[in-house]
Amino acid sequence: MLERAYVDAVERVDDNDELTRILDAAYEQFCRMGIRRSTMEDVARRAKVSRITVYRRFESKHTLVEHVVRREFRRYFDRFLIDIEQVGTAADRVVLGFVSSLRAIRGNPLIGGLLVSEPDLLVPSMMTDGGQTPATVREFVAGRLRREQRTGNVSAALDADLVAEMMVRVSTSFLAIPSAVIDLDDDEQLVTVAKRFLVPMLEP
């Protein structure tokens, strides 16, 4: 089931008031000051908890950053699952996913801002295979492709994991490396790119 694939792809944190308060505080702190200039003490002060409490939840600032960033991706996934109900074909959903993901991530106050101001801190976690973020996104896309296979919209012979890997790497490269050829603020141009290069990946 889609929901099972989604849960497997996205690590859900406890819906706990204290934990939510820390993540909210960290999000606001990183948006305002950036990651490099923020400390765990800053986050604790903004969350109105002790520094020890923050460290009990997150062993390091790096771990806290990963959780905050992954929560933003989860929010995008939730929105995407609603948006794709408005389009009718697998090809249309691939196009929507590509365009909306670039728009949502680049426009996100935290992730979009860090891509501009502190790419050396954010990009490595997005690009490396050992990072949680690319694995999370890849599993989510693969889960969507397998659902398309189950409903007969995509060939059962398609290697969903490989196609998901390629789609995520293409999208991530646009986020991590500025393009002098493709205007990422031009949705029409992004639609053309998706139709020409990503949609054909649905053919086994």
HELIX and SHEET records of a PDB file:
HELIX    1   1 LEU A    2  ALA A    9  1                                   8    
HELIX    2   2 ASP A   17  MET A   33  1                                  17    
HELIX    3   3 MET A   40  ALA A   47  1                                   8    
HELIX    4   4 ARG A   51  ARG A   57  1                                   7    
HELIX    5   5 LYS A   61  ASP A   83  1                                  23    
HELIX    6   6 ILE A   84  GLN A   86  5                                   3    
HELIX    7   7 ALA A   90  GLY A  107  1                                  18    
HELIX    8   8 ILE A  111  SER A  117  1                                   7    
HELIX    9   9 PRO A  119  MET A  127  1                                   9    
HELIX   10  10 GLN A  132  ARG A  150  1                                  19    
HELIX   11  11 ALA A  160  ALA A  176  1                                  17    
HELIX   12  12 ASP A  187  VAL A  193  1                                   7    
HELIX   13  13 ALA A  194  LEU A  198  3                                   5    
HELIX   14  14 VAL A  199  LEU A  202  5                                   4    
END                                                                             
